Each structure stands twice: as structure tokens, then as C-alpha cells.
Amino acid sequence: MPETAAPAVPPTPPVPLQSLLAREDLALRQIAGPADPGVVIHWAHTSEMADPYPYLLGGELLLTAGVHIPETARGEGGTGRPGEAGGAAEYFDGYVSRIVAAGGAALGFGLAPVHDTVPRALVAACDRRGLPLLEVPPQTTFSGVARAVWQLMAQARTAELRRVTEAQQQLAAAAARPDPVPAVLRRLAQRLGGRAVLYGPDGTEVAAAGRRAPEGVPAALAELAGVVRPVPPASPQPGGAPAADPQPVPRPQPASAAGALGPTRLSVYALGAGGGFVLGVATARRGPGDHTIASVAAVLLALLTGEHQSGAGAARSSALVRLLLGAPPAEVAPLLGTGRRLVVHARPDAQVPDAIAASALGAALGSPLVDLAPDLVRVLVPADREPQPQPGWTLGVSAAAEPHEWPQADTQAARALARARATRAPLVRHAARPALEDLVPRAEARAHARALLAPLAGRPALAETLRGWLSLHGSWDRTSVALGVHRNTVRQRIARCAALLDADLDDPDVRMELWFALRQQ
């Protein structure tokens, strides 16, 4: 007896047998075999062959009117157990065993015109072999049953397409959030009803979401992720000597892989081309649309974790090395593209920024040049791009600057961000219009500023508080928010500044002169 073949199922959602039995227009009745709600039908097939095995692919509801039953097996004597007198038990046991071996899902027996009742030996054989047996009443045609199967398949297909479309929209919306990678993983885990994990190039778990996996599943999923992770090239021999034995040609890495641990289904997807990030998914079941949904998430995560420009990584590495070796910014800037840049300072509204969120912000602003600080993200953006407000972020944008002016632009962006946070604006740009200070020679202005602010020398906290307070028109509350200190602290510092400077800070002329001096620093 050949082993049970794995059904070559069609690319359409299967139909639960219980859904077919629930169709009142068919009036089908299960009279034997397990009443398992997990039994599904992939198609319906009619055959009167005594041995249908060669003609079945697996997953069928096989329909027969019993024309193939020989006269010697049409008697109703005996209990239906093989080995009894009469040929019915032996014939039906062999017939049912061949259907089961071919992967048939169920058997439908039509009443009339050949048989008025379902043979008892057939019922016994189906019970013994675990094959669901349906009684098809005389008024129900086999073509009607097949049509009902295809109608249910079409309904299931439509529902599955709707489910996939909704999942795609939700995943895309999650990718636009300030924390895109955790948001995509959370949404994927919700849609599939399992756990989603992002593994880094070194195999460590970078982020995860969803229900806790059963014991042993995390280790099994991490091991499966190694199947699709690119294998680093072998290190050359010392001195450039060739290896003693020729190395075999490496096989291409698969883009995805699947497995199982007990009832838990495991799937992994490589992100991008050789980046090393891997998406892992563990679910209790695997539906027809689950692979498509996970593939969409893999594409989004590849965009969020990968390089934003071809060759950008090599250029940035070269620029960093040159800076470390003493090259001036003006010499390094051509490696990063156009020389003029905007400096953007950004702070998230809720969570602490991480490397992936910072990378996603850089992608949204159109630049891979991102610096992540403990509570701040700085981005160098090409001057021809116009940064726009980003959901979940507060931005301060400098004026366009040449490489030698980038430190000043960094200060401009910091001040713009402080003003944006104080005014609760999503984005504030540094004003680039001509100012009063442009009318005074730079050297004279700086000399005047040093003399005026000399009492504050060596007291950076006081000078910064005075700058913020003046920029916000003397608002205690907004200055407190911008500097991240208590409003009483702001009051104490301003009072100390007034005493050291021996100035009336309520006088608008004094404020203007101090503001002019502070802008020279």
C-alpha cells in the first residue's frame, strides 16, 4: 500500500466540509467518518472507477453513485468487517483505503438510480478508515454539489483577498508611524494571530511583538532564520596564500523558509539583498493569505532597515575615515553629495528614539545622514529638499549652509527645535531674512557682545536660559518646556542674570541689546 500523498492543493482557499453540509439546498448528510471541523475540501470530483487512486490529486470530495460496485459486493449481509463471508466488506475496505491513500478528503454517495441506500459495508469501511462519508439525496445532482464547492471557494477567496488588502493597508500605515519597525511587527502579529520577530545581521533579536511563543519555539525560529541569513565570505588566508582545498561554490540563499515545531508553524523571510536582517513569524495556523501578508511586512521592513541610496554606506564610511584622519568638512562634503545642507534637529513626541526610528526619519526626510543622540536625532538634509512636519516628531530646521558653516547651522537647528517645542509647533525653521546684525561689522559686534556678556562668562546655563527666555518673549512656562527645567528654576536663573548684568530685563531696549549680543556667540 503506498503512503498517503501530500495533496497538491490549488491556489484557492479550501472549503470546510461543515460549510458544505450546512447548505440546505444540498441536503447532504454525514453518516460515517470523523465529524472533524478541520476537514476541508479543495475540489469536487466524480468517478465511477473501482480504483480511483490514479485519478486523485488529494483533497477531493469524491462523488460516486456506486455504479462500479460489482454484484458480488452488493449484498447487505454481514457486519461489514473484512474477512466475513461475502465480498462486500473486502471490496469496500479496499475501495476506501485507496481513496485515503490518495489523500481524498471525503466521499459522497448518491442515492438512486443504482442504490436506494448507502451500503452498510461502505459505512463500516469509512468509519474504520476515518474517511467522512456523505449521503447525497436523489434530488441533489453531483454537478450541483460541485457548483456549491466552487461557490464556497469563490466566497472564501473574496474574503481572503479582502483580508490581505486590509492587512496591506494597516501595515503601510504602521510603517509611517514614528516607531515604524515595532509598529509593523505589532500589526503583523495581530493580523496573523501569532508572534513576529526581527533578527539583526548577527542573529540577535532586535524587536518582537505578539503573543508569547510556546517553549522551544523562539530557539527553533531563531535557528530557522539562519537558513535565509547571508553567509559571510570566508576570510582570506594569511599572506594571500590560496586555501589548501578548493572551496565549494556557495549555493544561493533562499529568500524564505518554513518549518514547524509541534502545532506551531514557523516562517522566516530575508529582508533586502544581503543586509542580514530576517523577519520571523510563529503562528498556531497558516492560512492561505498569511504568506502574502508576511511578505508585505518583509518588504516594508526591508525598506526601513536597508540603505536608502546605492553606495551610500561606502561613501559615508569613506567620509568618516577622512574626518578621523584630519580632513576638513569642506573636503569630505563632496562624498556625501551636494555641499549645501540643512541641519534638522528632531525629538519624538513620546518614545525615546532608537536607531531604526532614526533611520526611518532620515528616509522620510530624504537623507541617510542621521546622528542618533540619547534624546535627539540630527539629520543632514540636501538643501534642495524642503523638510515637512513628520507625525510623532518635533523638528527644528536650520538655514541652508556650506560645509564650513555646518556648526552654525547645527546651532540654528537646535534653537529652532527649542522654539518648536516651546510653542508646540510640529516644525520651526530658522529665519533667513536680513537682520539688524548684518549692518554691524562682525568683529565689532562680537567684541561688543563679549564685553556686554562678560559677567555671564563661565556660566553656560545662565546664558542659555537667558537666550531661551528672550527668544520666547519672556514666557516662563514656554522657556521651562524648551529647556526641560522647572519654571521656578527659570525665574531664579533670570533673576541671577539681571543681578550679574546689572540690567533691567523688563526694559525692551535692554532685551534687544542682550539678544543682539547673544546671537553673536
Protein Blocks (a to p, Z undefined) as FASTA:
>chain_A
ZZdddddddfbdcddfklmmmpmklopacfedjddfkbccfbdcddfbfblmlmpgbjpa
cddehlmpcfklmpcgdjhiahiacjklmmmmmmmmmmmmnopabdcddehjkbmbdcfk
lmmmmmmnopacddddfklcfklmmmmmmmmmmmmmmmmmmmmmmmmmmmmmmmmpmblm
lmmmmmmmmmnopadddddfkopafbdcdjdddehklmmmmmmmmmmpccddddddehhi
acfbdcdddddddfbdcddehjbccddddehjhkopacddddfbdcfklmmmmmmmmmmm
mmmmmcfbehklmmmmmmmmmmmnopafklmmmmnopfbdcddddddfkbccdfklmmmm
mmmnopabdcddfkbccddddfkbccdddehiacdddddddfklmmmmmmmmmmmmmmmm
mnopabdcddfbdcfklmpcfklmmmmmmmmmmmmgoilmlmmmmmmmmmnnopaklmmm
mnopafklmmmmmmmmmmmnopafkbmklmmmmmmmmmmZZ
